[in-house]
Amino acid sequence: MTASSLSLFASAAAAGSPPGWVSFLPLVGMFLIFWFLILRPQMKRQKDLQAKIGGLKKGDQVLTAGGLLGKIVRVDENYVDLELGPNIKVKALRSTIADVVPPTGTSPAND
């Protein structure tokens, strides 16, 4: 075999292979799937929670991250005073509020 025939085989083999950027397409695809299925919904939930916490007001019924359900008595910049029951008040960090619960029309069982 001569050098010219070897160069023809090499150029034919190179012409049949895909470009180098094609090997990154699966990684880009996995990132896009990860973004739209996991990251984007999580960021939206976090944004909604921050909006709820920013709009806390006296009388709202909230659920804390520790599982306590109470009514807001006083709102401060960093703290909220919660009434858990008759004459039972606790102070909680505003950032520990997990959710704002819609008011229910029923009275507690112990009243």
Secondary structure, DSSP 8 states (H G I E B T S, - for coil): --HHHHHHHHHHHHHHS--GGGGGHHHHHHHHHHIIIIIHHHHHHHHHHHHHHHT--TT-EEEETTS-EEEEEEE-SSEEEEEEETTEEEEEEGGGEEEEE---SS--TT-
